[in-house]
Amino acid sequence: MGKNVLILASNTGLWAEELQAPWDLLKKAGHKVTLGTNTGKTPLPLAFSMDPDFIDPVQKIKVNTQEVVTRTKQILEAGEWSRPIKIDDAKMADYDALVVVGGPGSPLDISGNPAVHRLLEEAYRTDKIIGTLCYAVGALVWALNPDNERPNIEPRIGETGPRGLHSIICGKTIVAHPRDWDYVGPMGYTLFGATPDNPSPDVVTPGFLWPLAVLVQGAVGPNGKVLSDPKTSRDKPQVHFDYPFVTALSVESSFGFGNKLVEVLATEPSFGRKFYRKHMTYFDKQDVDGLVKNDYTEDAILTAPEFSVQGRDALKAVLTDYLSMVGTVRVKTTERFLESGNIIFIEATCQTSKAGERRVYDIWEMRDGKIARHFTGLKG
């Protein structure tokens, strides 16, 4: 069944293929695609991204194929991109996934756009797939996770905000455009098909606005990882999925990015992911009755290093005592999530209102959509 996908693109310097490839692949897979831009006008591609003879000044290779250029012209002539919604008007509740595509202009009106950050934060909070390509990956840096707070630590790059909040990609593996490929020297933003109503931006920048890989490294933090291989090519694109994020390197990875999105949207969020999110809301609300009734079988067994109990009444007693001791429980980060057959394995860091931060592990053996056996404990 097709899903509703919101794609955000730049009005100030889109790279043609970075929208064309995921646009066509998602539509071909049966998804309903809605386009959004900052101005609500057609996202016109950079003129040099529509030139099949253009040689990248850093890589010294041709980066635009004739097929992509021809197809993008068809899309523009057919008006497929001519009626985007304004990003300010977009509501994440209307969509199943959010995709943000790149190009050198994306730092000007996408990556630093607070409206884009709000959509990303809402998509993350509501467990929706998020895809970002090339310099649009930068938007993830400033999208903050309010459940992942570091109030006593000086904020670093990517941890902006009054309370020193983490980026939503903290602890994740994220692909970022290599510093080796960043353009240097004066760069204009002449758009293909510009009109008086939709003109090229009157701006010249000293190369790319900022080094993306450096910003992303700060945002993922010491427990995250940045993939940024300058040897990436059309034959070997760099695309990575670290739930819920699909990220990809640059123009040469555009088709790989689109194909990965199609693959992920066919399977995610899985039953285990949905169950995990629902399960943790009971802890946040301290709703022991709802937790045990809805998430555990009648004969469920709960085992920890210190005890083992069976049955719903025994579980209620143990969980009531636990929540009385720790208070509300919210997940800050999920370091590992494995789902295989009827087994779900989780390692996570949680913030509690009474006991501070707790690093936990849980193994759930599922039966008929509920937990039949639960192993739990603290890490380190």
C-alpha positions as CSV (number, residue, x, y, z in Angstrom):
1,M,0.0,0.0,0.0
2,G,1.4,3.4,-1.0
3,K,2.3,6.0,1.6
4,N,2.1,9.7,1.7
5,V,5.5,11.2,1.3
6,L,6.4,14.9,1.7
7,I,9.5,16.0,-0.3
8,L,11.2,19.3,0.5
9,A,13.4,21.0,-2.1
10,S,15.3,24.3,-2.4
11,N,14.2,27.3,-4.4
12,T,17.7,28.7,-4.3
13,G,19.8,26.0,-5.8
14,L,18.4,22.5,-6.3
15,W,20.6,19.8,-8.0
16,A,18.3,18.4,-10.6
17,E,19.0,14.7,-10.1
18,E,18.7,14.9,-6.3
19,L,15.0,15.6,-6.7
20,Q,14.3,13.8,-9.9
21,A,15.6,10.4,-8.8
22,P,13.7,10.0,-5.5
23,W,10.6,11.7,-7.1
24,D,10.4,9.2,-9.9
25,L,11.3,6.1,-7.8
26,L,8.9,6.9,-5.0
27,K,6.0,7.5,-7.5
28,K,6.9,4.3,-9.5
29,A,6.7,2.4,-6.2
30,G,3.1,3.6,-5.7
31,H,3.6,6.3,-3.1
32,K,1.8,9.6,-3.2
33,V,4.4,12.3,-3.3
34,T,3.8,15.9,-2.3
35,L,6.4,18.6,-3.0
36,G,7.1,21.5,-0.6
37,T,9.4,24.6,-1.1
38,N,10.1,27.7,1.0
39,T,8.3,30.1,-1.4
40,G,5.7,27.7,-2.7
41,K,7.1,28.1,-6.2
42,T,8.7,25.6,-8.5
43,P,12.1,24.3,-7.3
44,L,14.2,25.2,-10.4
45,P,17.5,23.2,-10.7
46,L,20.8,24.9,-10.9
47,A,21.8,25.5,-14.6
48,F,25.0,23.5,-14.3
49,S,23.1,20.5,-12.9
50,M,21.2,20.5,-16.2
51,D,24.3,20.4,-18.3
52,P,25.5,16.9,-19.3
53,D,28.9,18.3,-20.2
54,F,29.4,20.0,-16.8
55,I,32.7,18.9,-15.2
56,D,32.8,19.0,-11.4
57,P,35.6,21.4,-10.6
58,V,36.7,19.3,-7.6
59,Q,36.3,15.7,-8.8
60,K,37.2,16.6,-12.4
61,I,34.5,14.3,-13.8
62,K,31.2,14.7,-15.6
63,V,28.4,14.4,-13.0
64,N,25.2,14.8,-14.9
65,T,23.9,12.1,-17.3
66,Q,21.9,12.9,-20.4
67,E,19.1,10.7,-19.2
68,V,18.7,12.7,-16.0
69,V,18.8,16.0,-17.8
70,T,16.2,14.8,-20.4
71,R,13.9,13.4,-17.7
72,T,14.1,16.6,-15.6
73,K,13.2,18.7,-18.6
74,Q,10.1,16.5,-19.1
75,I,9.1,16.9,-15.5
76,L,9.4,20.7,-15.7
77,E,7.6,20.9,-19.0
78,A,4.8,18.8,-17.7
79,G,4.5,21.0,-14.6
80,E,5.0,18.1,-12.1
81,W,6.9,20.4,-9.8
82,S,5.0,23.6,-10.5
83,R,2.4,23.5,-7.6
84,P,4.4,22.8,-4.4
85,I,3.0,23.7,-1.0
86,K,4.8,26.2,1.2
87,I,6.9,24.5,3.8
88,D,5.3,26.8,6.4
89,D,1.9,25.3,5.6
90,A,3.0,21.7,5.8
91,K,1.7,19.5,8.6
92,M,3.7,16.3,9.4
93,A,0.5,14.6,10.6
94,D,-0.6,14.5,6.9
95,Y,2.3,12.3,5.8
96,D,4.0,9.0,6.5
97,A,7.5,10.0,5.7
98,L,9.6,13.2,5.2
99,V,12.3,13.5,2.5
100,V,14.6,16.5,2.1
101,V,16.7,16.7,-1.0
102,G,19.9,18.8,-1.5
103,G,22.0,20.9,-3.8
104,P,24.3,23.8,-3.0
105,G,21.3,26.1,-2.5
106,S,19.8,23.9,0.3
107,P,21.8,25.6,3.1
108,L,20.2,28.9,2.0
109,D,16.6,28.0,2.4
110,I,16.3,24.4,3.7
111,S,19.0,23.3,6.1
112,G,18.8,26.3,8.3
113,N,15.1,26.8,8.0
114,P,13.2,26.6,11.4
115,A,10.1,25.4,9.6
116,V,12.0,22.5,8.2
117,H,13.5,21.7,11.7
118,R,10.0,21.6,13.2
119,L,8.8,19.1,10.5
120,L,11.9,17.0,11.2
121,E,11.3,17.1,14.9
122,E,7.7,16.1,14.5
123,A,8.5,13.3,12.1
124,Y,11.1,12.0,14.5
125,R,8.7,12.3,17.5
126,T,5.9,10.4,15.7
127,D,8.2,7.6,14.4
128,K,8.2,8.4,10.7
129,I,10.9,7.6,8.2
130,I,13.2,10.6,7.4
131,G,15.4,10.8,4.3
132,T,18.0,13.5,3.6
133,L,20.4,13.8,0.7
134,C,23.6,15.7,0.2
135,Y,23.7,19.2,1.8
136,A,20.1,18.8,3.0
137,V,21.5,16.4,5.7
138,G,22.5,19.6,7.4
139,A,18.9,20.2,8.4
140,L,19.2,17.2,10.8
141,V,21.9,19.0,12.8
142,W,19.5,21.7,14.1
143,A,16.5,19.5,14.5
144,L,16.5,18.9,18.3
145,N,15.2,16.0,20.4
146,P,13.5,17.3,23.5
147,D,13.7,13.9,25.2
148,N,17.5,13.9,24.9
149,E,18.7,16.6,27.2
150,R,22.1,17.4,28.5
151,P,21.4,20.3,30.9
152,N,24.8,20.3,32.7
153,I,27.0,20.1,29.6
154,E,28.1,23.0,27.5
155,P,26.3,22.8,24.1
156,R,28.5,21.8,21.1
157,I,27.9,22.1,17.4
158,G,24.5,20.5,16.7
159,E,23.4,20.8,20.3
160,T,22.0,24.3,20.1
161,G,19.2,25.6,22.2
162,P,18.8,27.0,25.7
163,R,18.9,23.7,27.4
164,G,21.8,22.1,25.5
165,L,19.6,19.6,23.6
166,H,21.0,16.9,21.4
167,S,20.2,16.8,17.7
168,I,17.8,14.1,16.6
169,I,20.8,12.3,15.0
170,C,22.8,12.1,18.2
171,G,24.3,8.6,18.4
172,K,23.3,7.7,14.9
173,T,25.4,6.7,11.8
174,I,24.8,9.4,9.2
175,V,26.2,10.0,5.7
176,A,27.6,13.5,5.0
177,H,29.1,15.2,1.9
178,P,32.9,14.9,2.1
179,R,35.0,18.0,2.8
180,D,37.2,16.8,-0.1
181,W,34.3,17.6,-2.5
182,D,33.3,21.0,-1.1
183,Y,33.5,23.7,-3.7
184,V,35.8,26.7,-3.0
185,G,35.9,30.1,-4.6
186,P,33.0,32.4,-5.6
187,M,29.8,30.5,-6.6
188,G,26.7,31.8,-8.1
189,Y,23.2,30.3,-8.2
190,T,21.9,30.6,-11.7
191,L,18.8,28.5,-12.1
192,F,17.6,26.6,-15.2
193,G,14.3,28.1,-16.5
194,A,14.4,31.2,-14.2
195,T,11.6,33.8,-14.7
196,P,10.9,37.3,-13.2
197,D,8.4,35.6,-10.9
198,N,10.8,32.8,-10.0
199,P,14.3,34.3,-10.4
200,S,17.8,33.1,-9.7
201,P,18.9,34.2,-6.2
202,D,21.0,37.4,-6.4
203,V,23.8,35.9,-4.2
204,V,27.4,34.7,-4.5
205,T,28.9,32.6,-1.8
206,P,32.6,31.7,-1.2
207,G,32.0,28.1,-2.1
208,F,29.6,26.0,-0.1
209,L,28.3,27.8,3.0
210,W,29.7,25.4,5.5
211,P,31.6,22.1,5.7
212,L,28.7,19.6,6.2
213,A,30.8,16.7,7.5
214,V,32.2,18.8,10.4
215,L,28.7,19.9,11.5
216,V,27.3,16.3,11.3
217,Q,30.3,14.9,13.3
218,G,29.4,17.3,16.1
219,A,25.7,16.5,16.0
220,V,26.1,12.7,16.1
221,G,28.4,13.0,19.1
222,P,31.0,10.5,20.4
223,N,28.6,7.5,20.1
224,G,27.6,8.3,16.5
225,K,29.5,7.9,13.2
226,V,29.8,9.9,10.0
227,L,30.2,8.1,6.7
228,S,31.8,10.5,4.2
229,D,33.8,8.5,1.5
230,P,35.3,10.7,-1.3
231,K,35.7,7.5,-3.4
232,T,31.9,7.3,-3.7
233,S,30.7,7.0,-7.3
234,R,27.6,6.1,-9.3
235,D,28.8,2.5,-9.4
236,K,29.3,2.6,-5.6
237,P,26.9,5.1,-4.1
238,Q,27.0,5.8,-0.3
239,V,23.6,5.4,1.3
240,H,22.9,4.3,4.9
241,F,19.8,3.5,6.9
242,D,20.0,4.0,10.7
243,Y,16.3,4.0,11.8
244,P,14.5,6.2,11.1
245,F,17.1,8.0,9.0
246,V,18.0,7.3,5.3
247,T,21.0,9.5,4.4
248,A,23.0,9.7,1.2
249,L,26.2,11.4,0.0
250,S,25.6,13.5,-3.1
251,V,24.3,13.6,-6.6
252,E,25.9,10.3,-7.6
253,S,24.0,8.6,-4.8
254,S,20.6,10.0,-5.7
255,F,19.2,6.8,-7.3
256,G,20.6,4.7,-4.5
257,F,18.9,7.1,-2.1
258,G,15.6,6.7,-3.8
259,N,15.8,3.0,-4.0
260,K,16.7,2.7,-0.3
261,L,13.7,4.9,0.6
262,V,11.4,2.6,-1.4
263,E,12.9,-0.4,0.3
264,V,12.6,1.1,3.8
265,L,9.0,2.4,3.3
266,A,8.0,-1.1,2.3
267,T,8.9,-2.6,5.7
268,E,9.1,0.2,8.3
269,P,8.0,1.0,10.9
270,S,7.9,-2.8,11.8
271,F,5.6,-4.3,14.3
272,G,8.5,-4.3,16.8
273,R,9.2,-0.6,16.4
274,K,5.5,0.3,16.8
275,F,5.2,-2.0,19.8
276,Y,8.3,-0.5,21.4
277,R,7.1,3.1,21.1
278,K,3.6,2.2,22.4
279,H,5.2,0.2,25.3
280,M,7.3,3.1,26.5
281,T,4.3,5.5,26.5
282,Y,2.8,3.5,29.4
283,F,6.0,4.1,31.4
284,D,5.9,7.8,30.6
285,K,2.3,8.0,31.8
286,Q,3.0,5.6,34.8
287,D,0.0,3.5,33.6
288,V,0.8,0.1,35.0
289,D,-2.7,-1.3,34.4
290,G,-2.7,-0.4,30.8
291,L,0.9,-1.6,30.4
292,V,0.3,-5.1,31.8
293,K,-3.2,-5.6,30.2
294,N,-2.2,-4.5,26.7
295,D,1.4,-5.5,26.4
296,Y,1.8,-8.8,28.4
297,T,0.1,-12.2,28.1
298,E,-1.8,-13.5,31.1
299,D,1.0,-16.0,31.9
300,A,3.9,-13.6,31.1
301,I,7.2,-14.1,33.0
302,L,9.4,-11.1,33.9
303,T,13.0,-12.0,34.8
304,A,15.7,-9.7,36.1
305,P,19.1,-10.5,37.8
306,E,17.4,-10.1,41.2
307,F,14.0,-11.8,40.7
308,S,11.6,-13.7,38.4
309,V,7.8,-13.3,38.6
310,Q,4.9,-14.7,36.6
311,G,1.4,-13.6,35.9
312,R,-0.3,-10.2,35.5
313,D,-0.9,-9.6,39.2
314,A,2.8,-10.3,40.0
315,L,3.9,-8.0,37.1
316,K,1.7,-5.2,38.3
317,A,3.2,-5.4,41.8
318,V,6.8,-5.3,40.5
319,L,6.2,-2.6,38.0
320,T,4.3,-0.4,40.4
321,D,7.2,-0.6,42.9
322,Y,9.6,0.1,40.1
323,L,7.8,3.2,38.9
324,S,7.4,4.4,42.4
325,M,11.2,4.3,42.7
326,V,12.2,5.8,39.4
327,G,9.2,8.0,38.4
328,T,8.4,8.6,34.8
329,V,10.6,6.9,32.2
330,R,11.4,8.4,28.8
331,V,13.8,7.0,26.2
332,K,16.7,9.3,25.4
333,T,18.5,7.1,22.9
334,T,18.0,3.5,21.6
335,E,21.5,2.2,21.0
336,R,20.5,-1.2,19.7
337,F,17.2,-2.5,18.3
338,L,17.1,-6.0,16.9
339,E,14.0,-7.8,15.7
340,S,14.1,-11.4,14.6
341,G,11.1,-13.8,14.5
342,N,9.3,-13.5,17.8
343,I,12.3,-11.9,19.6
344,I,12.9,-8.2,20.2
345,F,16.2,-7.0,21.7
346,I,16.7,-3.5,22.9
347,E,19.6,-1.5,24.5
348,A,18.5,2.0,25.5
349,T,19.4,5.0,27.7
350,C,16.4,6.3,29.6
351,Q,15.8,9.5,31.6
352,T,13.8,9.0,34.8
353,S,12.3,11.7,36.9
354,K,13.5,10.3,40.2
355,A,16.5,8.1,39.5
356,G,18.2,10.1,36.7
357,E,19.7,8.4,33.7
358,R,19.5,4.6,33.4
359,R,21.1,2.4,30.7
360,V,18.9,-0.6,30.2
361,Y,18.6,-3.8,28.2
362,D,15.4,-5.7,27.5
363,I,14.7,-9.0,25.6
364,W,11.1,-9.7,24.7
365,E,9.8,-13.0,23.6
366,M,6.5,-12.3,21.8
367,R,3.4,-14.4,21.5
368,D,0.2,-13.2,19.7
369,G,1.4,-9.6,19.7
370,K,2.2,-9.5,23.4
371,I,5.2,-10.1,25.6
372,A,5.3,-13.7,26.9
373,R,8.7,-13.6,28.5
374,H,10.7,-10.5,29.4
375,F,14.3,-10.4,30.5
376,T,15.5,-7.0,31.8
377,G,18.5,-5.4,33.5
378,L,20.8,-2.4,33.8
379,K,23.9,-1.9,31.7
380,G,27.2,-0.9,33.4
